[in-house]
């Protein structure tokens, strides 16, 4: 019998993949993370909520190492982030030692509330911006 967290993960990822992400990636002000597909080699764009702090951009993955974009980062850490309508290159770093719940309190409220509500394994991610 599947664990409740597995069922939640499957339901949330299906909803994000087929409903939420196709809509939110088209919104002008939405931050996007572009990774390179670890199998396809093609660009993969994911809507995220985060905040720039100096030369870093921080966000929290709601499913940790189970997120496809986290797996893509592990295979190829060079990414692009669209912040305020402008694409910036960077290198993504997973930061498991960071307190992801505390990090969410420093990030945009609406997105942080959604991540807390649907998250199964929070993981902080820092993108070191290079442009």
Backbone as CSV, one residue per row, in Angstrom:
resi,resn,N_x,N_y,N_z,CA_x,CA_y,CA_z,C_x,C_y,C_z
1,UNK,0.845,-1.182,0.000,0.000,0.000,0.000,0.890,1.245,0.000
2,UNK,0.629,2.184,-0.932,1.446,3.395,-1.002,1.280,4.253,0.250
3,UNK,2.378,4.904,0.623,2.340,5.821,1.762,1.580,7.076,1.364
4,UNK,0.949,7.753,2.346,0.233,8.993,2.021,1.114,10.034,1.328
5,UNK,2.395,10.120,1.723,3.278,11.109,1.078,3.520,10.751,-0.392
6,UNK,3.542,9.445,-0.718,3.693,9.039,-2.118,2.464,9.419,-2.931
7,UNK,1.287,9.221,-2.351,0.051,9.589,-3.048,-0.015,11.103,-3.256
8,UNK,0.362,11.853,-2.230,0.377,13.316,-2.334,1.353,13.751,-3.414
9,UNK,2.537,13.154,-3.426,3.551,13.485,-4.430,3.010,13.240,-5.837
10,UNK,2.407,12.088,-6.058,1.873,11.760,-7.395,0.767,12.717,-7.815
11,UNK,-0.142,13.015,-6.887,-1.253,13.912,-7.207,-0.753,15.322,-7.515
12,UNK,0.139,15.820,-6.677,0.651,17.178,-6.859,1.458,17.287,-8.146
13,UNK,2.340,16.328,-8.411,3.160,16.430,-9.622,2.309,16.316,-10.887
14,UNK,1.269,15.500,-10.864,0.374,15.404,-12.023,-0.351,16.737,-12.250
15,UNK,-0.863,17.316,-11.174,-1.558,18.601,-11.290,-0.609,19.690,-11.792
16,UNK,0.612,19.717,-11.256,1.575,20.723,-11.700,1.943,20.518,-13.167
17,UNK,2.232,19.280,-13.525,2.704,18.997,-14.890,1.659,19.305,-15.952
18,UNK,0.413,18.925,-15.694,-0.603,19.023,-16.740,-1.490,20.250,-16.657
19,UNK,-1.542,20.924,-15.486,-2.435,22.069,-15.341,-1.670,23.347,-14.964
20,UNK,-1.055,23.351,-13.802,-0.456,24.587,-13.276,0.737,25.077,-14.095
21,UNK,1.700,24.205,-14.362,2.916,24.640,-15.057,2.664,25.178,-16.463
22,UNK,1.827,24.527,-17.285,1.587,25.098,-18.616,0.987,26.502,-18.574
23,UNK,0.192,26.783,-17.556,-0.413,28.115,-17.432,0.599,29.110,-16.872
24,UNK,1.247,28.766,-15.756,2.123,29.734,-15.091,3.402,30.029,-15.870
25,UNK,3.887,29.105,-16.685,5.089,29.408,-17.477,4.824,30.516,-18.490
26,UNK,3.578,30.742,-18.824,3.237,31.787,-19.797,3.006,33.156,-19.156
27,UNK,2.947,33.215,-17.841,2.722,34.496,-17.171,3.982,35.341,-17.230
28,UNK,3.820,36.586,-17.594,4.956,37.475,-17.805,5.850,37.653,-16.590
29,UNK,5.283,37.860,-15.429,6.088,38.141,-14.243,6.572,36.907,-13.493
30,UNK,6.212,35.730,-13.963,6.573,34.499,-13.273,8.064,34.194,-13.413
31,UNK,8.702,33.890,-12.284,10.096,33.427,-12.338,10.112,32.023,-12.923
32,UNK,11.081,31.774,-13.778,11.229,30.443,-14.375,12.646,29.939,-14.155
33,UNK,12.748,28.650,-13.969,14.043,27.970,-13.906,14.164,27.144,-15.171
34,UNK,15.259,27.315,-15.894,15.503,26.507,-17.084,16.693,25.599,-16.815
35,UNK,16.437,24.301,-16.835,17.484,23.303,-16.674,17.656,22.585,-18.002
36,UNK,18.687,21.761,-18.084,18.891,20.918,-19.252,18.424,19.517,-18.897
37,UNK,17.524,18.969,-19.708,17.007,17.628,-19.446,18.143,16.622,-19.387
38,UNK,18.193,15.849,-18.319,19.310,14.921,-18.118,19.295,13.772,-19.120
39,UNK,18.145,13.449,-19.678,18.065,12.388,-20.682,17.982,12.960,-22.094
40,UNK,17.137,13.978,-22.267,16.895,14.529,-23.602,17.935,15.553,-24.029
41,UNK,18.535,16.260,-23.056,19.446,17.346,-23.388,18.729,18.618,-23.800
42,UNK,17.390,18.592,-23.746,16.584,19.748,-24.155,16.314,20.673,-22.980
43,UNK,16.093,21.961,-23.248,15.766,22.900,-22.171,14.425,22.533,-21.525
44,UNK,14.378,22.589,-20.207,13.162,22.299,-19.445,12.880,23.493,-18.545
45,UNK,11.710,24.080,-18.699,11.354,25.275,-17.923,10.315,24.937,-16.864
46,UNK,10.580,25.429,-15.670,9.715,25.178,-14.527,9.434,26.491,-13.814
47,UNK,8.150,26.805,-13.558,7.848,28.000,-12.774,8.277,27.800,-11.325
48,UNK,8.915,28.803,-10.766,9.370,28.741,-9.381,9.070,30.083,-8.719
49,UNK,9.144,30.097,-7.419,9.030,31.340,-6.671,10.276,31.470,-5.828
50,UNK,10.926,32.563,-5.932,12.151,32.743,-5.165,12.479,34.207,-5.049
51,UNK,13.677,34.469,-4.587,14.094,35.857,-4.397,15.585,35.978,-4.637
52,UNK,15.932,37.060,-5.292,17.342,37.377,-5.503,17.902,38.046,-4.253
53,UNK,19.076,37.593,-3.845,19.790,38.182,-2.714,21.219,38.403,-3.173
54,UNK,21.548,39.629,-3.529,22.877,39.919,-4.069,23.076,39.190,-5.390
55,UNK,24.119,38.366,-5.474,24.417,37.613,-6.700,23.808,36.215,-6.691
56,UNK,22.953,35.934,-5.706,22.312,34.615,-5.603,20.807,34.734,-5.764
57,UNK,20.219,33.667,-6.284,18.767,33.545,-6.354,18.401,32.291,-5.573
58,UNK,17.552,32.424,-4.555,17.168,31.312,-3.693,15.731,30.888,-3.958
59,UNK,15.484,29.589,-3.925,14.122,29.064,-3.959,14.118,27.724,-3.243
60,UNK,12.921,27.177,-3.009,12.786,25.909,-2.300,12.035,24.920,-3.187
61,UNK,12.618,23.746,-3.362,11.970,22.660,-4.099,11.019,21.951,-3.146
62,UNK,9.762,21.796,-3.552,8.777,21.181,-2.676,8.916,19.666,-2.564
63,UNK,9.613,19.052,-3.500,9.763,17.591,-3.474,11.220,17.138,-3.403
64,UNK,12.105,18.049,-3.076,13.506,17.696,-2.882,14.105,16.945,-4.064
65,UNK,14.816,15.878,-3.774,15.510,15.107,-4.810,14.564,14.351,-5.742
66,UNK,13.284,14.336,-5.435,12.310,13.691,-6.318,11.858,14.613,-7.450
67,UNK,12.106,15.908,-7.320,11.733,16.862,-8.370,12.581,16.622,-9.609
68,UNK,11.937,16.644,-10.756,12.665,16.424,-12.005,13.727,17.499,-12.219
69,UNK,13.410,18.749,-11.891,14.413,19.802,-12.103,15.592,19.652,-11.156
70,UNK,15.392,19.091,-9.970,16.522,18.837,-9.068,17.403,17.734,-9.661
71,UNK,16.782,16.713,-10.213,17.557,15.650,-10.873,18.335,16.204,-12.057
72,UNK,17.714,17.127,-12.794,18.415,17.763,-13.913,19.596,18.603,-13.418
73,UNK,19.417,19.302,-12.299,20.498,20.099,-11.721,21.663,19.202,-11.314
74,UNK,21.359,18.051,-10.733,22.430,17.123,-10.342,23.241,16.670,-11.557
75,UNK,22.575,16.508,-12.691,23.265,16.080,-13.915,24.000,17.239,-14.588
76,UNK,23.414,18.438,-14.528,24.004,19.621,-15.174,23.602,20.856,-14.370
77,UNK,24.512,21.368,-13.533,24.159,22.487,-12.656,24.062,23.857,-13.332
78,UNK,24.529,23.975,-14.579,24.392,25.264,-15.263,22.939,25.442,-15.676
79,UNK,22.343,26.556,-15.227,20.928,26.813,-15.455,20.738,28.251,-15.910
80,UNK,19.496,28.576,-16.243,19.093,29.963,-16.457,17.876,30.218,-15.579
81,UNK,17.757,31.451,-15.102,16.610,31.855,-14.297,16.039,33.123,-14.920
82,UNK,14.719,33.141,-15.104,14.064,34.358,-15.592,13.531,35.111,-14.379
83,UNK,14.111,36.271,-14.145,13.740,37.115,-13.013,13.310,38.464,-13.576
84,UNK,12.087,38.854,-13.280,11.602,40.152,-13.771,11.616,40.248,-15.284
85,UNK,11.355,39.134,-15.968,11.307,39.125,-17.422,12.658,39.033,-18.108
86,UNK,13.743,38.954,-17.347,15.101,38.910,-17.916,15.776,37.595,-17.563
87,UNK,16.330,36.924,-18.558,17.028,35.654,-18.336,18.442,35.912,-17.834
88,UNK,18.841,35.143,-16.821,20.187,35.239,-16.279,20.761,33.838,-16.137
89,UNK,22.025,33.702,-16.489,22.716,32.421,-16.350,23.203,32.245,-14.922
90,UNK,23.344,30.995,-14.520,23.847,30.731,-13.183,24.215,29.268,-13.001
91,UNK,24.737,28.985,-11.836,25.091,27.624,-11.443,24.270,27.303,-10.201
92,UNK,23.487,26.236,-10.282,22.597,25.857,-9.180,23.323,24.946,-8.195
93,UNK,23.052,25.188,-6.921,23.624,24.387,-5.838,22.490,23.931,-4.928
94,UNK,22.414,22.650,-4.646,21.460,22.145,-3.672,22.051,22.407,-2.297
95,UNK,21.222,22.886,-1.374,21.720,23.274,-0.054,20.896,22.550,1.025
96,UNK,21.131,21.244,1.201,20.336,20.483,2.167,20.540,20.929,3.610
97,UNK,21.688,21.543,3.914,21.945,21.987,5.287,21.183,23.266,5.636
98,UNK,20.619,23.943,4.638,19.835,25.152,4.874,18.463,24.749,5.428
99,UNK,17.932,25.531,6.344,16.599,25.281,6.896,15.569,25.773,5.873
100,UNK,15.005,24.843,5.103,14.093,25.204,4.017,12.825,25.891,4.530
101,UNK,12.322,25.477,5.680,11.124,26.114,6.248,11.426,27.573,6.597
102,UNK,12.583,27.826,7.174,12.982,29.201,7.489,13.218,29.987,6.198
103,UNK,13.792,29.341,5.196,14.040,30.001,3.910,12.727,30.451,3.286
104,UNK,11.684,29.627,3.383,10.390,29.993,2.804,9.828,31.271,3.419
105,UNK,10.152,31.533,4.674,9.671,32.752,5.327,10.321,34.006,4.740
106,UNK,11.432,33.840,4.012,12.136,34.973,3.399,11.771,35.148,1.928
107,UNK,10.982,34.223,1.393,10.636,34.233,-0.027,9.211,34.747,-0.222
108,UNK,8.789,35.002,-1.463,7.443,35.517,-1.716,6.354,34.671,-1.038
109,UNK,5.450,35.352,-0.355,4.442,34.699,0.493,3.552,33.692,-0.211
110,UNK,2.976,34.095,-1.323,2.008,33.227,-1.998,2.664,31.918,-2.437
111,UNK,3.804,32.020,-3.085,4.504,30.817,-3.521,4.930,29.979,-2.314
112,UNK,5.428,30.621,-1.276,5.873,29.884,-0.091,4.720,29.123,0.550
113,UNK,3.541,29.727,0.578,2.372,29.040,1.139,2.028,27.813,0.310
114,UNK,2.114,27.941,-1.017,1.827,26.802,-1.890,2.863,25.693,-1.699
115,UNK,4.133,26.052,-1.595,5.198,25.057,-1.399,4.998,24.324,-0.077
116,UNK,4.656,25.068,0.980,4.397,24.426,2.280,3.197,23.487,2.194
117,UNK,2.156,23.905,1.479,0.921,23.108,1.398,1.113,21.806,0.625
118,UNK,1.857,21.851,-0.474,1.975,20.661,-1.325,3.284,19.916,-1.150
119,UNK,4.229,20.514,-0.433,5.562,19.929,-0.314,5.589,18.622,0.461
120,UNK,6.461,17.729,0.014,6.648,16.448,0.696,8.066,16.310,1.236
121,UNK,9.020,17.086,0.694,10.418,16.985,1.116,11.140,18.270,0.693
122,UNK,11.059,19.290,1.525,11.591,20.611,1.162,13.114,20.596,1.054
123,UNK,13.617,21.299,0.033,15.056,21.390,-0.210,15.379,22.781,-0.741
124,UNK,16.284,23.475,-0.073,16.709,24.805,-0.533,17.656,24.672,-1.718
125,UNK,17.495,25.599,-2.660,18.356,25.648,-3.843,18.853,27.082,-3.994
126,UNK,20.161,27.218,-4.206,20.775,28.524,-4.442,21.357,28.532,-5.844
127,UNK,20.997,29.538,-6.608,21.564,29.713,-7.943,22.536,30.871,-7.871
128,UNK,23.801,30.568,-8.120,24.850,31.571,-8.157,24.792,32.204,-9.546
129,UNK,24.312,33.448,-9.619,24.121,34.116,-10.906,25.462,34.555,-11.468
130,UNK,25.652,34.329,-12.769,26.932,34.645,-13.393,26.854,35.846,-14.324
131,UNK,25.641,36.345,-14.676,25.540,37.558,-15.506,25.197,38.723,-14.617
